[in-house]
Amino acid sequence: DQHFSAGPDREILDVGCGRGWLTNLLSSYGRPMGIEPVVPVVEHARRMFPALTFEATTPEGVAGTARFDVVVSSEVLEHVRDKRTFLRRLNELLKPGGLLIVTTPRAELYKKWTAKFGKPAQPIEEWISTDGLRALLGECGFDVVESTTAFTIGIYQVHAARRRS
C-alpha cells in the first residue's frame, strides 16, 4: 500500500497467476489480469473467479508495452531459466515509474531448506540470492524501493521496485 495508490483505473498484471487467488486479492487495488502458461490451470482460475481476466500465456505473449501500473510475480522467478530476459520483459510491460513486486526463495537458504524438506519437484528450480536479485533488478531497469523476507526462516525475498522512467 505504501508504494502504490489503488484505484479502479489501475492496471495490474499477475504473472504466473496459477489458480488466480492472488489475482483475486489484487482486484481490490485495480483491474488485474492474470497470466499463466498452463491451460488447465487458467481454465480452473476462470471457473473460480469468473469476473476476472485470465489468459494462458507468458509475459512475451502479452501484447504491447507500458500497459500496466503494477506487475506482480510471486513464486515464479525460481522457475525461469533466463531471469534477465524475463525481468526485462516485465519492465517493458510497466508504465514508466510503474511498480514491480517480485517474490522468490532465497538461494542463501537452499541447502537448509532442502535438507529439511527435500528438493523441490519442479522442472526448473534455480533460486537466486538476495544480492543477486537486487543487482539483476538494477541491470533490468528497476530501482528497488523495498526489500524484505517472509515465511519460515525468511525463505522468501520480497522486492518492490520501480521502473525507471
Rosetta blueprint (number, residue, H / E / L):
1 D L
2 Q L
3 H L
4 F L
5 S L
6 A L
7 G L
8 P L
9 D L
10 R L
11 E E
12 I E
13 L E
14 D E
15 V E
16 G L
17 C L
18 G L
19 R L
20 G L
21 W H
22 L H
23 T H
24 N H
25 L H
26 L H
27 S L
28 S L
29 Y L
30 G L
31 R E
32 P E
33 M E
34 G E
35 I E
36 E E
37 P L
38 V L
39 V H
40 P H
41 V H
42 V H
43 E H
44 H H
45 A H
46 R H
47 R H
48 M H
49 F L
50 P L
51 A L
52 L L
53 T E
54 F E
55 E E
56 A E
57 T L
58 T L
59 P H
60 E H
61 G H
62 V L
63 A L
64 G L
65 T L
66 A L
67 R L
68 F E
69 D E
70 V E
71 V E
72 V E
73 S E
74 S E
75 E L
76 V L
77 L H
78 E H
79 H H
80 V L
81 R L
82 D L
83 K H
84 R H
85 T H
86 F H
87 L H
88 R H
89 R H
90 L H
91 N H
92 E H
93 L H
94 L E
95 K E
96 P E
97 G E
98 G E
99 L E
100 L E
101 I E
102 V E
103 T E
104 T E
105 P E
106 R E
107 A H
108 E H
109 L H
110 Y H
111 K H
112 K H
113 W H
114 T H
115 A H
116 K H
117 F H
118 G L
119 K L
120 P L
121 A L
122 Q L
123 P L
124 I L
125 E L
126 E L
127 W L
128 I E
129 S L
130 T H
131 D H
132 G H
133 L H
134 R H
135 A H
136 L H
137 L H
138 G H
139 E H
140 C L
141 G L
142 F E
143 D E
144 V E
145 V E
146 E E
147 S E
148 T E
149 T E
150 A E
151 F L
152 T H
153 I H
154 G H
155 I L
156 Y E
157 Q E
158 V E
159 H E
160 A E
161 A E
162 R E
163 R E
164 R L
165 S L
